[in-house]
Amino acid sequence: MKDMAHAASLANVRALTFDVQGTCADFCRPLLRLGDAVNSAKGLQIDWGALSSDWRDLYRAVLDQIIAGQRPWLRVDLIYRETLDVLLQQHGLSGTFTSAERDELNQVWSRLDAWPDSVEGLARLRRRFVTSTLSNAGMRTMVAVVKHAGLPFDAVLTAELARSYKPAPAVYQLAVDLLGYRPEEIMMVACHKYDLRAARAFGMRTAFVARPLEFGPGAQPDIAPEPWFDVHAKDFVALAEALGV
């Protein structure tokens, strides 16, 4: 009876919104490829896995400051560029990269690779649902990622439109306002539990898609199921199957 009620409630879902960086696209391999090329060209031995982890931590700290109202809103690509300067200084690499080289390094966030299941899974899900990005990345960056990775979305929405960042409710409100569905008719899809926790609190349905390689082969991200997930899937193809597509 419980399973039937759950299935009936999911039947009301009309749209799926997706986190992109990490969930739809892999940022780790592009960063490591870039790092290998830079090390080779400059004769360096930088651990780009560790460097990229520190870079993401600095970026997240700025997002949290903006959400808390501690500093003005700033687009994500500019946050990554600002924190890249901080990162290189912290690692004693300030004199190693010119401003132009830093700008080029920062472009990696626009050139992410689709996970192997992303294109097929999204194409299947589009047959039944309206599909849209709902990313913290800026509009320009997100359009570039979607085109580069060949991700078949119906719409591109990003936190830039709300001048805030997930997990702020204003970002999830974008999906309601711009896709035209009630919160309970929208399912947020992500590999990040904080994102889904906030979407659920907003009234949306939730689908967790495990990305065990998000941070590289040596990392151990939290991919364990939670009882409050509406769906827990190993990839987008499995998500489509779970939703009857």
GINOR-V68683 format. One record per run of one state. SS is the DSSP state (H for helix, E for strand, - for the rest). FROM is the first residue (numbers start at 1). TO is the last residue. If there is no record, write none. Layout:
<<SS:FROM:TO> <SS:FROM:TO>>
This chain:
<<-:1:1> <H:2:10> <-:11:14> <E:15:18> <-:19:20> <E:21:21> <-:22:24> <E:25:26> <-:27:27> <H:28:42> <-:43:47> <H:48:67> <-:68:75> <H:76:90> <-:91:98> <H:99:110> <-:111:112> <E:113:114> <-:115:117> <H:118:126> <-:127:129> <E:130:135> <-:136:138> <H:139:149> <-:150:154> <E:155:158> <H:159:162> <-:163:168> <H:169:179> <-:180:182> <H:183:185> <E:186:190> <-:191:192> <H:193:202> <-:203:204> <E:205:209> <-:210:230> <E:231:233> <-:234:235> <H:236:242> <-:243:245>>
